[in-house]
Amino acid sequence: MATVEELEQRVIDLEMLLARQERLADDLSSEIIRLNRLHEAASARMDAFERKMTEADAIRPLSEEPPPPHY
């Protein structure tokens, strides 16, 4: 059977492990938030680019495209 000191050390070890896990969860949460903001910014830029290209008539259906010069 474990002694009181051994049990106390085990509790301390478990508390340290829990603290590391909590810190890791916080770090991962922060990284997810950062990546989500980055994704939102990239998505907004892509939407703006698509609008600009559509307004400039640079994007047309393939059926409206002239044939390549080698035809």
C-alpha positions as CSV (number, residue, x, y, z in Angstrom):
1,M,0.0,0.0,0.0
2,A,1.2,3.5,-0.8
3,T,2.4,5.8,1.9
4,V,1.0,9.2,2.5
5,E,4.1,10.9,1.0
6,E,3.7,8.8,-2.2
7,L,0.0,9.7,-2.5
8,E,0.8,13.4,-2.0
9,Q,3.5,13.2,-4.7
10,R,1.1,11.5,-7.0
11,V,-1.5,14.2,-6.4
12,I,1.2,16.9,-7.1
13,D,2.2,15.1,-10.3
14,L,-1.4,14.9,-11.4
15,E,-2.0,18.6,-10.6
16,M,1.1,19.5,-12.7
17,L,-0.1,17.4,-15.6
18,L,-3.5,19.1,-15.4
19,A,-1.9,22.5,-15.4
20,R,0.1,21.6,-18.5
21,Q,-3.0,20.3,-20.2
22,E,-5.0,23.4,-19.4
23,R,-2.2,25.6,-20.8
24,L,-2.1,23.5,-24.0
25,A,-5.9,23.8,-24.4
26,D,-5.6,27.6,-24.0
27,D,-2.8,27.7,-26.5
28,L,-4.7,25.6,-29.0
29,S,-7.8,27.7,-28.5
30,S,-5.8,30.9,-29.2
31,E,-4.3,29.4,-32.3
32,I,-7.8,28.4,-33.6
33,I,-9.0,31.9,-33.1
34,R,-6.0,33.3,-34.9
35,L,-6.4,30.9,-37.8
36,N,-10.2,31.7,-38.0
37,R,-9.4,35.4,-38.3
38,L,-6.8,34.7,-41.0
39,H,-9.3,32.6,-42.9
40,E,-12.0,35.2,-42.6
41,A,-9.6,37.9,-43.9
42,A,-8.5,35.7,-46.8
43,S,-12.1,34.8,-47.6
44,A,-13.1,38.5,-47.7
45,R,-10.1,39.3,-50.0
46,M,-11.2,36.5,-52.3
47,D,-14.8,37.7,-52.4
48,A,-13.6,41.3,-53.2
49,F,-11.3,39.9,-55.9
50,E,-14.2,37.9,-57.4
51,R,-16.5,40.9,-57.4
52,K,-13.8,43.0,-59.0
53,M,-13.2,40.4,-61.7
54,T,-16.9,40.0,-62.4
55,E,-17.4,43.8,-62.6
56,A,-14.5,44.1,-65.0
57,D,-16.1,41.3,-67.1
58,A,-13.0,39.3,-66.7
59,I,-15.0,36.2,-65.7
60,R,-17.4,34.9,-68.3
61,P,-19.0,31.6,-68.8
62,L,-16.9,29.3,-70.9
63,S,-19.6,29.3,-73.6
64,E,-19.0,33.1,-74.1
65,E,-15.2,32.7,-74.4
66,P,-13.8,33.1,-77.9
67,P,-12.0,30.0,-79.2
68,P,-8.3,29.9,-78.9
69,P,-6.2,31.3,-81.8
70,H,-5.1,27.9,-83.0
71,Y,-8.7,27.0,-84.1
